[in-house]
Amino acid sequence: MKRGVENKEQSAQKNQPDTGEINTGIQEDDNLQSMLVGTVMRKIKSRSWKKQRYFKLQDDCMTIWYKSKKAGNTHSTFSVSDVEAIREGHQSEVLLSIADEFPADRCFTLVFRGRRGNLDLVAESAEEAQSWISGMRKLIENLENMGEREKLDQWIGDWFKKADKNNDGRMNFKEVRDLLKMMNVDMNEHHAHRLFTMADKSQSGTLEDDEFILFYKMLTQREDVLRVFQEYSVDGQTLSQSDLEDFLREEQLEEADFQQHAKQLIERYEPSDTAKLLNAMTFDGFLMYLGSAEGSIFNPQKRGVFQDMSQPLCHYFISSSHNTYLMEDQLRGQSSVEGYIRALTRGCRCVEVDCWDGANGEPIVYHGHTFTSKILFKDVVSAVGTYAFKVSDYPVILSIENHCSVEQQRVMAQHLNHILGDKLLKSTLDGKVPIGLPSPEDLKGKILLKAKKIGGLEESLNEIAEDSLNGEISDEDEVAELDEDNLHRESVRRRIKKSKQRLSKELSDCVVYCKSVRFSSFKHSRVHSKFYEVVSFTESKARKHLRETGAEFVHHNTQQLTRVYPSGFRTDSSNFNPQEMWNVGCQIVALNFQTAGEGMDLNDGLFSQNGRCGYVLKPGFLRDAEKRFDPEGPQKQDGYQPVILNIQVISGQQLPKVNIKEDSIVDPLVRVEIHGVPMDQAKQETRYIDNNGFNPVWYDTLHFTIHTPELAVVRFVVEDYDKTSKNDFVGQYTLPLSCMQQGYRHIHLLSKDGTSIPPSSLFVHIRITRLE
């Protein structure tokens, strides 16, 4: 084992951050120079809350520090890596509300990852605003271009700064001991002191930058990876190209050209030029490869758009949001245009707009009959127009809940036409009566309206629709849903029962391929339904249908789009499990995007493939009307081919602390969940490891039999074991079984709201075999 340590030490020496290179880049950039000096800007929270703050980029070029201009030491910081995007001008509701006071060229918004609120700022001049906008974009670009090794060095540097309490650029043993606690390490003092002494090359009793990096490298010695390395290394020192080929073929089960791939891996990940010349890989290079995207559990070939996008819309699962305008709960929460921007930039392709009559003839969007705040319909349409195709070119569906008078429906139609222009789909693609739904490919760059329509597609193409027509409130109407779920709202219920809604021809004409209709029965649909008709079910109704007539439901979804949305009882904006709806082929399974948890993890997991474009092609048996697939009996399916999934959970690396208490250290366990058809639903756990969130080792193997692998989604959850109360959540990662790479793989964990938490990871070994 000594050899591994020497390897680490040598690599630590040559692997110090190249600060010279970074600093040169900063010196040449005027924007970053002025950010380092600092600027006074106004932080805006509302029309009445506008306070001056002093903002400054820290010397590490990774942290923004800011404080009030008043005396006192309190200050705040955030990391550049927390910032997802910078919006220029009046690009948030807060800044729009003060547009009359501050010009757009002085305003900008920092948008954070996850569910953290935006930071709206106004600079003293347009030049200063531009300087911060360009500077922040440059810093984010630098971060995105960082290699795995630089990211690790950056992370180590951050820890060093946190632990160096007296800011003298060196760390004594007490500071190191405190740091280990902060890092989730419970190490006996004797061992820690031995590593400290080995790293203290200058024998000064303290660790400086490079000595601390060496200490960290010894601390994070990966015995688990070393074991694999030595099993395949003929000389125990390096992997020759031929050793690496054996590893790729036998362990990673790669089928491509091993020779070529082994060469590429050495070229890409080997830090030692000497080893490169010998076409060999050292332990350090091997570790770099296993920690990279290629060594991760998610197959890189499934990252980009790889599926056939030319099939009818109803052949795809579509990433969909419920009550998109809500940022919190369903009764008193804030409505916001931000909800649409966040959903669309997460790849969502179907958003919901709940429209009601507003003041001054302007339709508004909010959750009717509740205390949620209200926003203008035209502002929602503007946001959708701006953000619809930022992350995906494939079509966006606006699911309209229409509660407006005919007059305000006309205003809605005007806004849609005026703001969206050519992006709004106004007629069939070729102007003729079609026989089926177009494909995502055909509809690239288009926004479709899903709403009630006067008559059918055939009549509107033949121009025989009347000016306005009575149409009943649709089954998807929220109030009807509340009624259906037996909430006692007598007055509302009576009002709904009596009313028939009139539709404006102008709004009706904006509906082409997605006409909202009421559902009678699958038998009725089979005879009378048109391909462009869309039914909506609450989760409880959908569940009833899939349990009683699963195969009928599947057949219906091979021909038409179905939307499923959360029950009215979920006033806290919680989510149902979308998997059972996907099992019968429902395409538009709408979730509360603002609520973290299992439902959104599964949604993010399913849609993390295919370029995160918001469309995933359904398995063949959910597209073929003749197949008669029944999720309750998958073994009756033609071509039934179950698999065995074996997962050896080997180790964890640098798991985040979940308990703020300084002395508490995580007792981690890993739970693997299979979500799929009812027969495949399963959960298994490893044992928990006492007091070690830094480098726990399990070597526990979990076995699953999966009957419908095409639909299975696998969720890895790390929890902090607590024998007296509910375990605390530590991290998770979710992906489709079909996107999983076999062999030795790292799983890069995500936080509760789906953002990455580097360098937290699990190291696993995966085997998928056919059940003969």
N, C-alpha and C positions, 0 to 999 in steps of 0.2 A: 504493500500500500504506500510505502514511502515514495515510490516513483511518482505516484499521482500528485503528491504534495510538491515535489520538486517541479513537476510540470507546471503546477499552479503558480509557484513562486516565479518561475521564469516568465510565465505569461503575464503575471501581475506587473513585473518590471517593465515589460514592453507595452503594457496595456494601460498606461496612465493616460488620462484625457489630454488630448493635444490642445491645451488651452491657447497656445500661441496662435494656432490656426483660427480658432474661434475669435480671439481678440482682434486679429488682423481684419476679419470680416466686419467686426463692429466699428473699428476705427475708420473703415472706408465708407460706412453708412451714416449719413448725416441724421436720418430719422432716428436711428437707434442711439446715436450720440445725444440727441436732445431728450430722448426718453430717459436716458441714464441721468441727465441733469434734473429732470422732473418738471411737471407742469401743474398749474392750478386749473381745475375744470369743475363745472357744476355737475353733481350727481342728481338726476331727476327721478322722482318716484311718482309724482302727480303734478297737476297744475299748481298746487299749493306747496308741494314739498320739493324745493330746489336748493341744495346746499353745496357750498364750495368745499372741495377736497383737493389735497395735494397728492398727485399721482406720480410714481417714479418706478422706473425699471431697475431691479436690483442688479448688482454686478454679475450675478450668475446668468443673466439674460434669460432667465426661466421664470422669474417671479415678479409680479407687479405688487408694489407696496403702496398703500394710500392711507391718509389720515385727515382728520378734521383740521381746519386752519387754526382752531382755537387751541389754547394751551392744553397740556395733558399728553400723556404718553400712549393713549390707546390708538392702535392702528390695525388695519386689516391687510391681508395679503391673499392673492390667488395665483395659481400657477398658469402659465401660458398654455400648458397642455390641457387645462380645463376648458379652454375657449374653443368652441366649435366653429364659429364664424363671426365676421365683423360685417355689420350692415351700415351702409353710408346713408346719411340724410334722415328724413322722417320715416323710418322703416319700422316703427313699433307704435303701439297704441299710445303709449305715454308721450313719445316725441311728437306724434301727430296732434295730440291734445295741446301742445305748446307751440305748434308751428307758426302761429301768428306772432310769437314773442322772439323766437330764435330762428335765424335762417337755416335752411337744410345743410348748407356747406360747413356749418359749425357743429352739426349734430352727428352722432354715430352710436351704434348699439353693439355691445359685446354679448353674444349668445353663448351660454355655457352648455356643456354636455349634460345629458340626463335631464332631470326635472328641476334643476336650479333656475331661479328667476334671472331675467336679463339684467344687464347693467346699462342704463341709458345715460349718456354723457353729452355735455355741451362744452366745447372748447372756447377759449377767449377769442380765437380768430380762425378763419378757414384754413390758414397755413398750418396752425397747430393741430387742428382736427386731422388734416391730411397726413401730417407727420406721424400721428399715432395710428391712423388707419393703415398706412403703408408699412410702418414699423411692426405693428402687430402681425400683419399678413406675412411679413418676411420671417418673423420669429416662428410662426406656425409652420411655414414652408420648411424652415430649417429642421424643425422637430420631425416633420413627416418624412424628411429625407435621411433621418438618422438611422444608422445601422443598429442591429441588436446590441452589439458591443458598446456603442456610444450611449445607447439608452441605459444600459446597465451602469455604466460609469456615472451617468447623470444621476441615476437613482442613488448610487453609493454616495455621491457628492451631497445630495439632499440630506441623507442621514447624517453625514459628517457635520453639516451646518446645524442640524437640529440638536446634536449631542454636544457640540462645542459651546457649552453654556457661557464661558467667559470670553468667547470670540477671539482667542489668541492664535487660532489656526493650528492648534495641536490638541491632542486629547490625552488626559491622564487616565490611569486605570479605573478610577471611580466613574469618570465620564463614560468610559467604555462599558462598564457594568450597567450603568443606567440606560445606555443605548440598547444593550442586549434586551433589557426588559421592554423598551419601546418597540423593539423589532420582533417581539413575540418569542424570544429565546429564553429558555430556562436552563442555564448551563452551570455546572458546579464551578465554584470559584477557582479551584486548582487548575482545571482544564483551561478556563478562560485566561488565567494568568500565564499559563505555558504558551498559549497562542500569542498573547500580547508580547511576551518576551521574544519569541521567535520573529515577530514582525518588527520589533523595535531595533532595526539594524544599526541605528546611530547610538543605541544604548543610552538614550537621554531620559528614559523613564516616561516618555510621551510618544504618541504616534503622530507624525505629520502626514500630509496628503498621501504620498505614495506608500508610506508605511501602513496607513489605514486601509488602502486598497488591498495591500498584501494580506492584512489581517482579515479583511472581509472575504477574500478569495479562499483563505485557509478555513474560515468559518463555514463557507458554503461548499466545501468539498463534497462532490457528488459521488459517494461510494456506489450508489445504485447504477449510475451511468458507467462508472469505471468498471464495474463487474461485467457489463455487456461489452464494453470496449475490449477488455482483456480476453473475453471468450472468443472474439473474432480476430484479435491481433496475433499474428504468428510470433512476432518477437516481443510482444508485451509493451512495446514503446510506441509504435505507430500502426496504422492500418494501411497496408499497401493498397494500390488500386484494386487488386484482385481480392484482398480481404473485404474491402468495402463493397465490391460487387456481390460477394457471397452474402454479406449482411443484407443488402437491398433485396436480393432474390429470396433468401431463406426466411428472413424476419419480417421485412417490410412488404413482402409479397408483391413486389413491383413487377409489372409485366413488360415494361418498355425496354429500350436498349440500355442494359445495365452499364455497359462499358462507357457509353457516352455520358450517362447520368452520373456515374461515379466520378468521372473526370470533371464534370460541371460542379459537383458538390465540393471537390477539393479546391477548385478555382474560386468558388464563391465564399466558402466558409473557413478555409485554412489560413490562420494568421501568420504561420511561419513560412517565410520565403524559401528556406532551405528544404522544408518538407514538400513544398509545392514543386520545387525542381526535381525532387525524387518521386513525384506523383504519389505522394503519401499524405495521410491525414493524422495529425497528432490528437491527443485526447481533447485538447482545447478546441480544435476544429470540429471534432465529433460532437462536442457539447453545443457548439454554436449552431451546427446543423440541426440537432434535435430540438433546440430552442426556437428555431426559425419557423416561418409559415410553412415551409416544406416538411418540417418535422412535426407539425401540429396535427391534431386529430382530423381537421377539416381538409378534405381533398381539394388542393388548389385548382384542379381542373373543373371543379363545380362552382368556383367563385364567380367567374364571368357569366354572361348569358350563353348557355350551352344548349338550351332546349329549343324544340321546334316552336316558333312563335306564330305560325301561320294557320293554326287551327281555330275553330269558332270560339268566341269568348267563353261560352259555357263549359269548355274543356279545361279551364284553368281555375286554380284557387287564386283568389284576389285579395290582397292585403287591405282590410277594411276597418274603418273607425266608426264608433257609435257616438252620437252627441258630440261631434268633434269640437264644437265651440266651448265645451266645458273644460275648465282647468282643474276643477276639484270635484265636489259631490253634486248630486242631481237636484238638490232642493234649494241650497243657498249659495252654491259655488259661483265663482266668477266666470262670466262668458268672455271669450277673448278671441280675436283674430289669430293670436299667437298659437292657439290650439290647432288651427289649420296649417300654419307654417310648420309647426313641429311634426305633425302627422305626415305631411307631404315630404318633408326632408328625411323622414324615416322610411320612405318608400311606400307609404300608404297610397292606394289607388282608388279608394272609394270613401268619400267623406260625406257626413250628414249635415244638412242645413234645415233647421226647424224655423219656418217663416210665419210671422204674425203681422197683423196690421200695426204700423207705428204712427207716430205723430207727423204732421206736415206731409202726409202722403208718402212717407218713406217706409218700406217694409223693414221689420227688425228681426233679429235672430236671437232666440233664447229658449229655455225649457219652459213651455207654456204652463200656466197655473202654478208656478213656483216663484220663489224669491231670487232666482238666479238673475244676474245682471244682464242687460240687453246691449246688443251691438247692431250696427247697420248692415243690412243685407248687401248693399253695394260695396262696403269695406271687405266683407267676406269674399265676394266675387273678385275684387281687385287682388286680394292676397292669393286666391287660388290661381288667378291668371298669371301672377308673378312667379309663384313657387311650384306650379304643377309639374314642370318638366326639368327641375334643377337636378334631380338625382335619377330620373328615369324618363325615357321618351314615350313609354307606353301609356295608353289612355287613362284618363281620370274620370270617374263617375261621380257626379254630384247627386246624392240621394236627397231629394227635396221632400220635406214634410210640409205640405201646403195648408196653412190655416187662414190665408189672406182673402180679402174681398176681391171681386173681379177687378176693381180699379187698381188695387195695389199689386195684383198679379200682372197687370199690364206693365206697371213700373218695374216689376221683377224682370219681365221679358226684355224691356228696354235696357236695363242694366246689363243683363247677360249678353245681349247683342252688341251693345256699345263697348263694354269693357273687354269682353273676350274676343270679339271680332271673328276672324277666321278660325280661331281655336275651337269655337263652339260648333259642334256638329249639328247642322240644321236639316240635312236631308240624307237619304241613303247615299252610299259612296258613289254609285254610278247613276243615281237619279231614277233607277228602275225598282220595281217591287222585288225584293230579294226573297230567297227561299230559306235562308238561314243567317245566323249571326256572323258578322265579319270577325276577323282575327285581331289580336293585339298589334300585329305587324301592320295590318291594313289601317289601323286607327291611331298610329303613332302621332303624337303631338295634338291629339283631339280631346276635347272635354265633352262628355256625354251627360245629358240630363236624365235622371231616373225620377219619374213623377207620373201623376195621372194624366190621361190623354183623352181627348174627345174622339171617339171612334177608333179605328185601327190605322195601321201604317198604310194599308192599301188605299183607304178612303183619302187620307191626307195627301197621298201622292197623286190621286185622281181629282184633288181639289173639290171634294163634295161635302166637307165638314161644315156644320152650321157655325154661326158666330159664337154662340155659347150654348152650353148644354148642362142639364143637371147631372151631377155625378155624385155618388155617395162617398162619404168619408172612407178613406181606404183602411183596410184591416191593420195596416202598420201604424195607424195614428196612435200616438203616445197615450191619449186619453182612453181610446178604445182598449189599449193594452192594459192600462191601469184597471179599467172596468173588468176586463177579462181575468185579471189576477185578483178580482174581488176586493179591491180597495174601495172603501165606502165613500164615494164622492157623489152623493145623490144628485146634487144640483148640476154638476158637470155631466153626469151620465144622462140626466133628463134632457139637457141641452143638446147633447150629441145625438140622442135618439131622434129628436125632432128635426134636426137640421139636415138639409141636403145641400151639398156644396155646388156652386156654379163655378165653372172653369172658364178662364179667358182663352180665346182662340190663340192669342199671341203667345201665351206661355205653353199651351198645349202643342203648338207647332214646334217648340224647341225640343220636344220629346220624340226621339226616333226609335232607337233600338231597345229602350228600357221603359216600357209602359207598366206602371204599378197597377196590379189587379188584386182583387180579393180571391182567396182560395176557397174552392168548394170541396173537391176531393181529387185524389190522383186519378180516379176512374174518369171523372169529368174532364180533367186536364188532358188526359190521353186522347180524348175525342175532340174537345173543343179548343184547347189551348193553341196560341200562336207562339212561335219561337221568340218573339220580341217581348212577351209578357213576363213580368217579374213578380213573384209572390214573396211576401215577407212574413216570417214567423217569429214570435217571441221564442226564447230558448225552451220554455216549457212545452209549447205547442210542437216545436220541432222534435223535442225528445219523445213526445207521445207518438208522433208519426214514425220516427225511426225505430221505435221499439215494436210498434204494432205492424208496420208495413215497410220495413227497411228496404227490401228489394224494389218496391214500387217507388220509393223516395229516390233511390239510386237511378232508376230508369228515368224519372222526371228530370233529374239533374244532368242527364246526358243530352237533353234537348233544350233546356231553359235555365235561366239564372234564378237562383234562390238566395234571399237574404235572411240571415238569422241575427237577432239582436238581443241584448240582455233584458231580463225581466224587469218590470217596473218596481219590483220589490228592492232592487239593488240601488237604493237611494244613496249608498256610500260610493257609487261608481265602481264596485268590485266587478270582477269578470267571471264568466263561466269557463269551463274547459272547452276550447274550440275543437279539440280532436274528434269528439263523437260526431260533430257536424261535418267535419272533413271526411269522416269514414263513409258517409252516404253521398259524398260528392257535392255538398253545399259550397258554392263558390264565394259568396259575400258573407263571411262570418265576421260580424261587426263587434269590435271590442272597444272598451274604454282605454284609449292609448295613454291617458294620463295616469293610469293606475298600474304600478309595478306589481309583479307577482307571477305565479305559475302561468296564467292565461297569456300574458304578454311575452313571457319567456318562450312559450311554445310557438307563438306567432312569429317572434323574432327569429326563432330557430328554423322554422319551416321556410321563411322568406329570406334567410341569410344566403341561400343558394341563388343561382341564375342571375347573377349581377345585382342582387337586391333590388330587382326591377319591379317588385310588387305582384308579379305573375309567376305561378309555378304550375307546370303542366300536370294534370291529374294522371294517375296510373291508367294504363289501357283499359282495365276492367271497370273503371268509373266513367269512361268515355264511350264505350261500346254498348249501345242499347240492347244488343242481343245477349250480352254476357250474363245478365241477371245476377250480379254480385250481391251477396247478402253478408254484411259485416258480422252478423250473429253466427254465421256458419261458413267461415272462410275455407274450411277443408273441402267444401263441395265445389269449389271454384275450379274451372279448367286451368291446367298449368299450375296447380297448387304446389308451391315449393317452400316449405318452412326452413328456417335456418336456426343454428345454435349460435348465440353470441356469448363469448367468454371475455370477460374484462378482468384483467389483473390490475388492481389499484396498487401501484408500487409506492409512490411517495408524494409529498406535497412540498411546495417551495414558497416561503415568505408569504404565508396567508395573512390577510389583514387582521388587525385587532378589532374585535367587535365591542369589547367592553372598555369604557373610557377609564375605569379604575386602573391606576398605574401598575398595581401588582398582579392584575389578572392576566393570565396567559391562556390562549385557546386550547381546548381539549378536542381536537378535530376528529370528525368521522365523515365518511363520504357515502352519500346515498345515490344509487343509480336508479332512475325511474324510466320505464318503457311506457310510452303513450302510443296507443294504436287501436286496433279493433278490440272489442271486449276481451277476447281470449288472450290478447297480448299484454293487457294492462298489468304491470308488475313493478315491485320496488324491492330492492335489496340494499343492505348497508354493510359497510366494513365495521370492525370494532372501533372504539375511540382510542386515541393516544393521549395519555396524560401530559398536560403542560408542555405542548410543543406545537406552536403554530409556525415555527420557522422552517424546520425540515423534518416533519413527521414521516415515518416509514411504516407501511402496512404489509405489503406483499399479500394482500387478501384477494382471492379470486371469486368473482360473481358469475353465475351461469343463468342465461335466459333462453327459452325457446320462443321463437317469433314466427307466427303463422302467416302474417301478411307483412313481410319486410318492406314492401313498397310504401306502406302507410306509416311505418313506425318512426317515431321521433324519440330521441334519447336525451334525457336531462340528467346532468351530473350536478349534485347539490352538496356543498360542504357546509357542515353545521358545527357549532360549538356545543358539545354534549353538556347537558345539565341534568343531574339526576332528580332535582327537586322541582324543576319547572320546564317549560317548553324550551327546546334547543334554540340557540340564536343562529340566525342566517349569517354565513360567512361569504359565500360566493357561489356562482352557478355558471354552467355553460350548457347550451341546448343546441342539438343539430339533428337533421334527418339521418336515419341509419344509412340511407343510400349515399350520403356524403362523407361517410366515415372512412378514414384510412386505417389499414391494419398495421400490426407490428408495434414497435416502441414509439409512443407518441406523447407529446405534451398537450395539455388542455389549458389554454390561457383563460383564466377565470374572469367572469364579469360581475359587476356589483348588482344590487337588487334592481336598479333601473336600467340595466343592460349596458352600462359603460365599462370600459376596460379598467382593470386595477393592476397594472404591471408592477412588479414582475411575479404576481401571484399565479401559481400554476399547479397542476397535478401531472404526475408522470405515470403513464399506464401502458399496458400491453393489451392489444386487441386481436381477437381471432374470430372470424365469422366463417362457419362451415355449414354446408348443406346437410339437412337432416335426411339421411337416406332411409 
